[in-house]
């Protein structure tokens, strides 16, 4: 895994945050297809990476507070587990407009890194089995690969089992 190239003009808030922290990462760009039914699965296929290693960023509301869940695109978010992971009672996916306002990113490009407002974050515990994982770098067609430990540290994430296997495909309306 390479360190970020020298200063990149026009970087996203996610890549700026990574550079500021001195965190090693690899940036992967691909041609985004607006007709793709799932941003995360599109990224996995374009990068030739298992969907278990590509993580989507979903924004949920837990007891009235916006909370970020980072789960593999091969799975879906378990809202009850998310609420429990942050000591809450009820969770629901956030309104897409609220997710965009709070994070500063557009749907399909929401990154857990460099968000406008730092939201509490839960990283699915399955990330720990991989040496690196990929998450959105802040725009559609751009992924960042980094270690799960660095991702957790940079987002101050709690690690908990908040994903479950899912059948079918599709993208959540409240994330990437």
N, C-alpha and C positions, 0 to 999 in steps of 0.2 A: 504494500500500500504506500503510495507516494504522498509526500506532504504537498500542500497546496502550492501551485506554481506561484512565482513572484506575483506581486500585486496585480489583481485582475480587475480592470475597470468594468463597471456595470455589473458587479457581482450582486447576488441576492443577499438579503439580510442573513440567510442561513450560512452562506459561504463567508460573509463578513464576520459572523460570530465564530465560525470555525477558525478563521485566520487569526482573529484577535486572541483566541484561547491557545493558539499554537497546536491545535489538535491535528494529528495526521489523518488524512482522508484522501479518497479518490473521487473525482467528479466524473460522472457518466452522462453524456448528452445523447439523445436520440430524437428522431423525427416523430413528434406527437401527432397522432391521427385523431382529429376531433370526433370522428364517428366511433371510436373505440368504446365498447360498453363498460370497461373497467380500467381506470387509470393505472391502478397497481398491477393488474395482470398484463396490461400493455407494456409497462416498464419491465416486468420480469421477462416477458417474451423478447422484447427489443434488446435487453442486456444479456440474454441467455443465462439468466440466473433463476434458481428455483424460487417459486412463489413463497416458499417457507422462509426465504432470506430477504425478501422485499417486504417492507413494512409500510402500512398505510397509516396516516395520521387522521384520526377521527375526533371531532369535537362533540362532547356531550354536555348535558346539564345535569349536575348531581346536586340535588337539594337546592336548586337555584343558582349554583355556581358553575361557570364553565370549566370543564376539565378535559384534558387531552388524553386520548388513549392511542397508543402506538401498537398495532397488532399486525400479524402477517397477512398479506393479501390472500393467502391460501385459507384463511379462516374468517370468522366474523367476530364482532365485539359482543361479549356477554355483559349486558348492561347491569345485571344484578351483581356480578363479580366486580365490575368497575366501581359501583357504589360502595360495595364492601371494602374494596382496596383503599378507599379514601375516607372510610368511616361514615359514609352516607347511607341513606335509606332508599332513595329513588333516583334512577337515572333514565334519561331519555336523550336521543340524539338532539343536538342543538339545532336551532333554526340556521339554515345555511348563511343567511345574511349576517347573523350574529357571529357565526364562526369566522366569516371573512373580516368583519370589523375588528374583532378581538385579536386575530392573528396577523392581519395585514396581508394575507395571501388570498388568492382566488381558489375556489374549489378545484380539485385536481392538482393543485400545486401547494397545498398547505403542508408546511414543514414543521416538525416539532422544534426546530432550531430557529433562533432569531425572530421570534414572534413579536409583534408590536406590543402586546401585553403578555407578560409571562404568566401562563396558566399552569396550574398544578397538572402534573403529567404522570401517567402510569404506562410503563413499558411492559408488554407481555413477557412473562418469564421465559418463553420459548426462545427469545433472542439470545439468551446465554449459551445455547448449544452451538452457536455459530461463531467463527472467529471474526467475521464481519457481517454487517447487515446493510441494506440499502434503504434510505428514506428519501422523500422528496427534498430537493435542494432549494425549493421555493418557487418553482414554476413548472408547468407541464412540460415534459420532455427533458427534465434535468433531475438526476438522482445523485445522492452523495452516499458513498460507501465508507463506513467507519466501524470501529469496534463497538459492540453493545455497551461495554463499560464506559467508553467515552460518550456515547449517546446518553446514557443514564446520568453521567456526571454533568454534562452540559445543560441538560434539561431539569436537573434536580429531580429526576423521576423516581417514583416508587416502582419496584419490580414486583409484579403479581400475575397470576394466571387469569387473564381477562379475555382471552380469545377462546373460541371453540371452533371445531371443524364445521365447515358449511358445505352445503351442496349447491351446485350452480355457480353462476358468476354474476357480477354486477358491482357497481360502485355505489358507495353510500352517498347520500346527498349532503352529508355534513363533513366531508373530509377529502382526502386525497387517495 
